[in-house]
Amino acid sequence: MTYSQTLTNSQALTNTTKINKRKLVLNNQHKNKVALIRRSLGLWLFVLVVFFGNGLTQAQNTPFPPPNQIQVFGMQELNFGSLSTGASGGSVVINHTGSRSSTGSVILMGGGYNQAIFEIKLIPGRLVQIIMGPQVQLNRIGGGGSMNMQVGPSDKGTSFVTNSGHPFYNPVQVGGTLYVGNSTANPAGAYEGQFSVTFIQE
């Protein structure tokens, strides 16, 4: 099953960067039944909220029997909020709890930041492995800059055992780290790219 959507927008703040991510790909592979999540960066949080509201409704309406094969639903976007690069740049970290911090000269600004949340639907007692994708490059829409982003860690670590009864949802919260250059390397604008998280049912 595959679902994808790409969002773009122009930047409204001078010398600030707003970052948001989304694109969803679900893929079951052979015996291990691998669910692969991919997301694309955009800027319109309210559009993403509408999308995830619809996704949640569909998940809740999934009929019985209980799910023996892993199902993954994206419930909340990874969002770094608004920031200013400062003189030399640095990094922005979103913890899996949703807290935000920065290093270097990066100045944290407006809100809208949060961790990504996935719902893993699977019967209790199943081991699920979590594999974070590699560091990815985000490119400025219209050109003129790029920055790197590393997804992870999750609140479940690298694996967990499902333990939720009906309706069998097991939340997984995922953070990320954004590596920001100076204002020359990363001028104000919207940046987009993709990252992956793989869930493997053992």
C-alpha positions as CSV (number, residue, x, y, z in Angstrom):
1,M,0.0,0.0,0.0
2,T,1.4,3.4,-1.0
3,Y,0.3,6.9,-0.1
4,S,2.3,10.0,-1.0
5,Q,1.8,13.8,-1.0
6,T,4.2,16.7,-1.4
7,L,3.6,20.2,0.1
8,T,5.4,23.4,-0.8
9,N,5.1,27.1,0.1
10,S,7.0,30.4,0.0
11,Q,8.8,31.7,3.1
12,A,7.2,34.6,5.0
13,L,10.0,35.4,7.5
14,T,13.3,37.1,6.6
15,N,16.4,35.1,7.7
16,T,14.3,32.3,9.2
17,T,13.6,28.8,8.0
18,K,10.4,26.9,8.6
19,I,10.7,23.2,8.1
20,N,8.1,20.5,8.0
21,K,8.1,16.9,6.7
22,R,5.8,14.6,4.9
23,K,5.5,11.7,2.6
24,L,4.3,8.3,3.5
25,V,5.2,5.0,1.9
26,L,4.1,1.7,3.4
27,N,5.6,-1.5,2.1
28,N,5.3,-5.1,3.3
29,Q,8.3,-7.2,2.2
30,H,8.3,-11.0,2.1
31,K,8.5,-12.9,5.4
32,N,9.5,-10.0,7.7
33,K,6.6,-7.8,6.6
34,V,8.5,-4.5,6.4
35,A,6.6,-1.3,6.7
36,L,8.7,1.6,5.3
37,I,7.8,5.2,6.0
38,R,9.0,8.0,3.8
39,R,8.2,11.7,4.3
40,S,8.6,14.9,2.3
41,L,9.3,18.3,3.8
42,G,6.8,21.1,3.3
43,L,5.6,24.2,5.2
44,W,1.9,24.1,5.6
45,L,1.2,22.5,9.0
46,F,-2.6,23.0,8.8
47,V,-2.7,21.0,5.6
48,L,-0.9,18.2,7.3
49,V,-3.2,18.3,10.3
50,V,-6.2,17.8,8.0
51,F,-4.4,14.9,6.3
52,F,-3.5,13.1,9.6
53,G,-7.0,13.6,10.9
54,N,-8.3,11.7,7.9
55,G,-5.7,9.0,8.4
56,L,-6.7,8.5,12.0
57,T,-10.3,8.1,11.0
58,Q,-9.5,5.4,8.4
59,A,-7.3,3.6,11.0
60,Q,-10.1,3.5,13.6
61,N,-12.5,2.2,11.1
62,T,-10.3,-0.8,10.2
63,P,-12.5,-3.9,10.7
64,F,-11.7,-7.1,12.6
65,P,-10.2,-9.7,12.6
66,P,-7.3,-8.5,14.8
67,P,-4.3,-7.5,12.7
68,N,-1.7,-10.3,12.4
69,Q,0.4,-8.3,9.9
70,I,1.9,-5.0,10.8
71,Q,0.1,-1.8,9.8
72,V,1.6,1.7,10.1
73,F,-0.2,5.0,10.3
74,G,1.4,8.5,10.4
75,M,-0.4,10.5,13.0
76,Q,1.8,13.6,13.5
77,E,4.5,15.3,11.4
78,L,8.0,15.9,12.5
79,N,8.2,19.7,12.6
80,F,11.3,21.8,13.5
81,G,9.3,25.1,13.7
82,S,10.8,28.5,12.8
83,L,14.5,29.4,13.4
84,S,17.2,31.8,12.5
85,T,20.6,30.6,11.4
86,G,22.6,33.3,13.2
87,A,26.1,34.1,12.3
88,S,27.6,30.5,11.9
89,G,24.7,28.1,12.1
90,G,24.5,24.9,14.3
91,S,21.8,22.4,14.8
92,V,18.2,22.0,16.0
93,V,17.1,18.9,17.9
94,I,13.6,17.7,18.3
95,N,13.5,15.0,21.0
96,H,11.1,12.1,20.8
97,T,9.2,13.8,23.6
98,G,8.6,16.8,21.4
99,S,11.0,19.2,23.2
100,R,13.3,21.4,21.1
101,S,16.8,22.7,21.6
102,S,19.6,24.2,19.5
103,T,23.4,24.5,19.3
104,G,25.8,27.1,17.8
105,S,24.3,30.4,16.8
106,V,20.9,29.0,15.8
107,I,18.1,31.0,17.3
108,L,14.8,29.2,18.0
109,M,11.8,31.3,17.0
110,G,8.1,30.5,16.4
111,G,6.2,27.4,17.5
112,G,4.7,24.6,15.6
113,Y,7.5,22.2,16.5
114,N,6.8,18.6,17.5
115,Q,8.1,15.0,17.1
116,A,6.7,12.6,14.6
117,I,4.2,10.0,15.8
118,F,3.4,6.7,14.2
119,E,0.7,4.2,15.2
120,I,1.7,0.6,14.8
121,K,-1.4,-1.6,14.6
122,L,-0.6,-5.2,15.4
123,I,-1.8,-7.9,17.9
124,P,0.0,-8.1,21.3
125,G,3.2,-10.0,21.8
126,R,4.9,-9.3,18.5
127,L,8.5,-8.0,18.3
128,V,8.9,-5.0,16.0
129,Q,12.3,-3.7,14.9
130,I,12.8,0.0,14.2
131,I,15.5,1.1,11.7
132,M,16.2,4.8,11.2
133,G,17.1,5.8,7.7
134,P,20.4,7.5,6.8
135,Q,21.1,11.2,7.0
136,V,19.4,13.0,4.2
137,Q,19.8,16.3,2.4
138,L,17.1,18.9,2.3
139,N,17.1,21.3,-0.6
140,R,15.8,24.8,-0.7
141,I,12.8,25.2,-2.9
142,G,13.9,27.4,-5.8
143,G,17.6,26.5,-5.2
144,G,20.3,28.3,-3.4
145,G,20.8,26.2,-0.3
146,S,20.7,22.8,1.4
147,M,20.9,21.3,4.9
148,N,21.2,17.8,6.3
149,M,18.7,16.0,8.6
150,Q,19.1,12.8,10.7
151,V,15.9,11.1,11.8
152,G,15.7,9.5,15.3
153,P,15.8,8.4,18.0
154,S,12.4,6.9,18.9
155,D,10.9,6.5,22.4
156,K,10.9,2.7,21.8
157,G,14.6,2.6,21.0
158,T,15.5,0.1,18.3
159,S,12.8,-2.5,19.0
160,F,9.7,-3.1,21.1
161,V,7.0,-5.8,21.8
162,T,3.4,-4.8,21.0
163,N,1.2,-4.9,24.1
164,S,-2.0,-3.0,23.2
165,G,-5.3,-4.8,23.2
166,H,-8.2,-3.7,21.0
167,P,-7.9,-1.5,18.9
168,F,-4.2,-2.7,18.9
169,Y,-2.5,0.6,18.4
170,N,1.1,1.0,19.6
171,P,2.4,4.6,19.4
172,V,6.0,5.3,18.4
173,Q,7.4,8.8,18.8
174,V,10.3,9.8,16.6
175,G,12.6,12.9,16.8
176,G,15.3,14.3,14.6
177,T,18.3,16.6,14.2
178,L,18.6,19.3,11.7
179,Y,22.1,20.6,10.8
180,V,21.9,24.3,9.9
181,G,24.6,26.3,8.1
182,N,25.1,30.1,8.2
183,S,22.8,32.6,6.4
184,T,24.8,32.3,3.2
185,A,24.6,28.5,3.0
186,N,21.0,28.5,4.2
187,P,19.1,31.6,3.1
188,A,15.5,32.1,4.2
189,G,13.1,29.8,2.4
190,A,11.3,26.4,2.5
191,Y,13.4,23.3,2.3
192,E,12.3,19.8,1.3
193,G,13.5,16.3,1.1
194,Q,12.8,12.8,2.3
195,F,13.6,10.5,5.2
196,S,12.8,6.9,6.0
197,V,11.9,4.8,9.1
198,T,11.5,1.1,8.7
199,F,9.3,-1.1,11.0
200,I,10.0,-4.8,10.7
201,Q,7.6,-7.4,12.2
202,E,9.6,-10.4,13.5
